[in-house]
C-alpha cells in the first residue's frame, strides 16, 4: 500500500460569480503550487468545499483537477458524504480518474464507532487497490479508539489528523506500526505535528505560503527545531489575522491577489468579506511578515 509524505495543500476550489467552479483559476492555482514544489494535493476537502458542492460538479472538479495535474504529483481525493452510497460513488469515481488515495471526514450524525466503522468499510471496499486515509476532525470522538476499531480494513492507509493533541497523534502513529501515512492537518501545529512523527502536512494556508511549510518540513527533517518553530510563529500570525477577519473569505481574497486570477467567494456556510473587512485584512496582514513568507 502506498505511503505519502511532504507538503500537500488542501486545494482551494475557485468559484465564479454564479457559484460554479472557476476551472481557469483552478488550473492557475495548481500550476502555481506545483511550481513552488509541493509534494501533492488534497482535493475536495473542507478547504476545497467539496461537501458544499453538488454531486455532478464535485465529480467534474475531481476529474478536471486530476486531468490538469496529469501525474505531476499524487492526489488524495476527499470523498466524504452523509449518504454512504454517495461517498462510495465518489470513491469509485476518484479511483477511475487516477487518484492515489481517498479520504473522508467522519460524516455528521454518525455517532457510534460501529456506524462510523461501517461507513469507512463501505467506501474502502469501493477502491480496494488504493489507500483510505481517515480524516480525523471531531474533538468529541476518541480518535485512537476509532482507528483501532477499523484496523481490519485491508486498505486502511492512515489518517489526516486535524487537531492540537500531539499525544493523540503519536498514539495513532504508533498504532499503525510504521505502515500508515499520518498527515498533520492543523496548520498552526505543523511544526509540532512533524516533530511528533507525522509524515507530512495537509492544510489551507499551504495554498498561498507553501514555501514556509516546505522550509519547516526540511528544518524538522534536519533536526533544526528552533528554526522550524520560528517560522511557525511567523506563519501563525498570518493565520490568526485571517481567522479574526473570517478565514474562508480571507483565504480566497488572499489567493485572488497572489495568483492573479479571481478565486471568487466561499460557498455557504462560508461568507465573503465585505469591502470593510477586506480593508481590515490588508491592514492586519501588513503587520505580519506576509510578503516575505509568501515569497519563500
VMD Tcl script that draws the C-alpha trace (Angstrom):
set ca {
  {0.00 0.00 0.00}
  {1.37 3.44 -0.95}
  {2.57 5.84 1.72}
  {2.91 9.59 1.29}
  {4.93 12.43 2.75}
  {5.66 16.11 2.38}
  {3.64 19.27 1.88}
  {0.13 18.89 0.42}
  {-2.15 21.93 0.03}
  {-5.80 21.29 0.80}
  {-6.63 22.74 -2.58}
  {-8.96 25.74 -2.69}
  {-11.84 25.48 -5.18}
  {-12.22 28.83 -7.01}
  {-15.76 29.98 -7.79}
  {-17.43 32.07 -10.49}
  {-19.98 34.73 -9.61}
  {-22.81 32.20 -10.05}
  {-21.16 29.77 -7.61}
  {-19.91 27.32 -10.24}
  {-16.29 26.15 -10.25}
  {-13.89 28.51 -11.99}
  {-11.69 25.98 -13.75}
  {-9.28 28.51 -15.30}
  {-8.46 29.82 -11.82}
  {-8.22 26.26 -10.50}
  {-5.63 25.35 -13.13}
  {-3.66 28.54 -12.45}
  {-3.55 27.76 -8.74}
  {-2.47 24.16 -9.37}
  {0.36 25.29 -11.65}
  {1.46 27.96 -9.18}
  {1.68 25.46 -6.34}
  {3.45 22.77 -8.36}
  {5.94 25.46 -9.36}
  {6.52 26.13 -5.66}
  {7.46 22.48 -5.14}
  {4.51 20.97 -3.26}
  {4.50 17.18 -2.97}
  {0.81 16.52 -3.65}
  {-2.76 17.83 -3.36}
  {-5.77 17.04 -1.17}
  {-8.79 17.80 -3.38}
  {-12.41 18.40 -2.37}
  {-11.87 18.56 1.38}
  {-13.09 21.14 3.87}
  {-10.95 23.88 2.34}
  {-11.99 22.75 -1.13}
  {-15.67 22.97 -0.10}
  {-16.37 19.51 -1.50}
  {-19.23 18.71 0.84}
  {-20.92 22.01 -0.12}
  {-20.78 21.23 -3.86}
  {-23.38 19.42 -5.95}
  {-22.78 15.77 -6.87}
  {-22.17 16.43 -10.58}
  {-19.97 19.48 -10.06}
  {-17.94 17.76 -7.38}
  {-17.17 14.92 -9.78}
  {-16.28 17.42 -12.51}
  {-13.94 19.21 -10.07}
  {-12.10 15.99 -9.27}
  {-11.73 14.74 -12.83}
  {-10.68 18.20 -14.08}
  {-8.08 18.66 -11.33}
  {-6.65 15.18 -11.88}
  {-6.52 15.67 -15.63}
  {-4.70 19.01 -15.27}
  {-2.26 17.71 -12.66}
  {-1.60 14.83 -15.05}
  {0.54 12.78 -12.68}
  {2.95 15.60 -11.85}
  {2.21 15.00 -8.16}
  {-0.09 12.48 -6.44}
  {-3.62 13.46 -5.42}
  {-5.72 12.37 -2.46}
  {-9.43 12.93 -3.13}
  {-11.84 13.65 -0.32}
  {-14.98 11.55 -0.91}
  {-16.90 12.17 2.29}
  {-20.70 12.48 2.22}
  {-23.53 11.94 4.70}
  {-25.03 9.28 2.45}
  {-22.65 6.31 2.36}
  {-23.80 5.44 -1.14}
  {-22.77 8.88 -2.39}
  {-19.36 8.54 -0.73}
  {-18.96 5.11 -2.34}
  {-19.74 6.61 -5.76}
  {-17.29 9.47 -5.21}
  {-14.62 6.95 -4.20}
  {-15.05 4.86 -7.36}
  {-15.05 8.00 -9.48}
  {-11.82 9.23 -7.87}
  {-10.15 5.89 -8.45}
  {-11.30 5.74 -12.07}
  {-9.72 9.15 -12.72}
  {-6.34 8.40 -11.17}
  {-6.47 9.38 -7.50}
  {-3.57 7.99 -5.46}
  {-5.77 7.63 -2.36}
  {-9.17 8.56 -0.99}
  {-10.07 10.22 2.28}
  {-13.21 11.14 4.19}
  {-14.40 13.12 7.14}
  {-16.44 11.40 9.82}
  {-19.91 12.30 8.49}
  {-22.30 14.31 10.66}
  {-24.83 12.27 12.68}
  {-22.66 9.14 12.71}
  {-22.35 8.87 16.47}
  {-21.15 5.35 17.28}
  {-17.90 3.61 16.43}
  {-19.99 0.84 14.84}
  {-21.78 3.18 12.42}
  {-18.60 5.12 11.62}
  {-16.70 1.89 11.04}
  {-19.41 0.59 8.70}
  {-19.24 3.82 6.72}
  {-15.47 3.57 6.26}
  {-15.62 -0.12 5.35}
  {-18.17 0.73 2.65}
  {-16.05 3.35 0.92}
  {-12.78 1.44 1.37}
  {-14.30 -1.59 -0.33}
  {-15.21 0.59 -3.32}
  {-11.50 1.25 -4.00}
  {-9.58 -1.76 -2.64}
  {-6.44 -1.01 -4.66}
  {-5.68 2.43 -3.18}
  {-5.37 3.60 0.44}
  {-8.11 5.12 2.54}
  {-6.97 7.90 4.87}
  {-9.49 8.74 7.57}
  {-9.96 12.46 8.14}
  {-9.97 12.89 11.91}
  {-11.73 16.16 12.72}
  {-14.02 15.60 15.69}
  {-12.76 16.60 19.16}
  {-15.65 14.75 20.84}
  {-14.52 11.42 19.43}
  {-11.75 9.15 20.70}
  {-9.67 9.13 17.52}
  {-7.36 6.39 18.75}
  {-10.32 4.12 19.54}
  {-11.77 4.80 16.08}
  {-8.54 3.91 14.30}
  {-8.19 0.77 16.39}
  {-11.76 -0.25 15.52}
  {-11.15 -0.11 11.75}
  {-7.78 -1.84 11.58}
  {-9.47 -4.75 9.82}
  {-9.89 -2.60 6.67}
  {-7.32 -4.10 4.25}
  {-6.50 -0.83 2.50}
  {-6.52 1.44 5.56}
  {-3.62 3.75 4.81}
  {-3.63 6.03 7.84}
  {-5.21 9.38 8.58}
  {-5.25 13.13 8.27}
  {-5.26 14.29 11.89}
  {-6.61 17.82 12.34}
  {-6.23 18.69 15.99}
  {-3.80 20.03 18.60}
  {-3.37 16.88 20.70}
  {0.13 15.64 19.90}
  {-0.16 12.76 22.36}
  {-3.20 11.51 20.47}
  {-1.45 11.97 17.14}
  {1.55 9.98 18.35}
  {-0.70 7.22 19.67}
  {-2.24 6.85 16.20}
  {1.20 6.82 14.58}
  {2.29 4.05 16.96}
  {-0.92 2.13 16.29}
  {-0.02 2.00 12.60}
  {3.36 0.45 13.38}
  {5.11 2.38 10.63}
  {2.77 1.12 7.88}
  {0.44 4.14 7.80}
  {0.67 7.67 6.45}
  {-0.20 10.24 9.11}
  {-0.69 13.80 7.93}
  {-0.88 16.65 10.40}
  {-3.84 18.76 9.32}
  {-3.71 21.76 11.66}
  {-1.60 24.48 10.07}
  {-0.93 26.20 13.39}
  {0.61 22.99 14.78}
  {2.58 21.95 11.69}
  {6.00 22.01 13.36}
  {4.83 20.02 16.35}
  {2.96 17.51 14.19}
  {6.14 16.82 12.23}
  {8.25 16.63 15.38}
  {5.74 14.15 16.79}
  {6.27 11.92 13.78}
  {3.72 12.94 11.13}
  {4.77 12.08 7.58}
  {3.70 15.43 6.22}
  {1.24 18.30 6.27}
  {-2.15 18.98 4.66}
  {-3.55 22.45 5.19}
  {-5.33 25.56 3.96}
  {-2.59 28.19 4.27}
  {-0.32 25.93 2.21}
  {-2.26 27.34 -0.76}
  {-0.53 30.71 -0.50}
  {2.63 30.23 1.58}
  {3.77 26.69 0.76}
  {7.41 27.75 0.96}
  {7.04 28.33 4.70}
  {5.86 24.80 5.27}
  {8.45 23.32 2.90}
  {11.08 25.13 4.97}
  {9.52 23.87 8.23}
  {9.41 20.34 6.81}
  {13.09 20.43 5.83}
  {14.12 22.01 9.13}
  {12.42 19.29 11.17}
  {13.94 16.57 8.99}
  {17.38 18.09 9.62}
  {16.82 18.49 13.36}
  {16.73 22.30 13.22}
  {13.72 22.52 15.51}
  {14.29 26.11 16.66}
  {14.35 27.29 13.03}
  {11.12 25.41 12.32}
  {9.45 26.88 15.40}
  {10.48 30.42 14.47}
  {8.90 30.02 11.03}
  {5.80 28.51 12.60}
  {5.30 31.53 14.84}
  {5.61 33.90 11.88}
  {3.12 31.86 9.84}
  {0.70 31.67 12.75}
  {0.50 35.47 12.93}
  {-0.76 35.46 9.34}
  {-3.23 32.65 10.08}
  {-4.50 34.42 13.19}
  {-5.12 37.65 11.25}
  {-7.18 35.71 8.71}
  {-9.18 33.83 11.34}
  {-10.07 37.11 13.06}
  {-11.47 38.57 9.82}
  {-13.23 35.39 8.62}
  {-10.98 32.63 7.40}
  {-12.76 31.22 4.33}
  {-13.38 34.67 2.85}
  {-9.87 35.80 3.73}
  {-8.32 32.75 2.07}
  {-9.97 33.38 -1.29}
  {-9.22 37.11 -1.04}
  {-5.54 36.48 -0.38}
  {-5.26 33.98 -3.24}
  {-7.01 36.28 -5.71}
  {-4.32 38.89 -5.16}
  {-1.47 36.42 -5.14}
  {-2.09 34.17 -8.12}
  {-3.53 36.99 -10.22}
  {-6.82 35.28 -11.00}
  {-10.16 35.61 -9.24}
  {-10.96 32.95 -6.65}
  {-14.50 34.14 -6.02}
  {-16.49 33.91 -2.82}
  {-16.78 30.99 -0.40}
  {-19.72 28.63 -0.67}
  {-22.14 28.59 2.23}
  {-21.65 28.21 5.14}
  {-18.53 30.31 4.39}
  {-19.15 34.01 3.83}
  {-17.47 36.55 1.55}
  {-15.62 39.52 3.01}
  {-17.23 42.93 2.86}
  {-15.19 45.84 1.49}
  {-14.63 46.96 5.08}
  {-13.32 43.55 6.09}
  {-11.06 43.40 3.04}
  {-9.50 46.65 4.19}
  {-9.07 45.32 7.71}
  {-7.48 42.18 6.31}
  {-4.93 44.22 4.31}
  {-4.07 46.23 7.41}
  {-3.78 43.12 9.58}
  {-1.54 41.29 7.10}
  {0.66 44.38 6.75}
  {1.52 43.97 10.44}
  {2.81 40.44 9.79}
  {5.60 39.01 7.64}
  {3.06 38.09 4.95}
  {5.03 39.28 1.91}
  {8.25 37.58 2.99}
  {6.52 34.33 3.85}
  {4.62 34.18 0.56}
  {7.87 34.78 -1.32}
  {9.63 31.77 0.19}
}
mol new
graphics top color blue
foreach p $ca { graphics top sphere $p radius 0.5 }
foreach p [lrange $ca 0 end-1] q [lrange $ca 1 end] { graphics top cylinder $p $q radius 0.2 }
display resetview
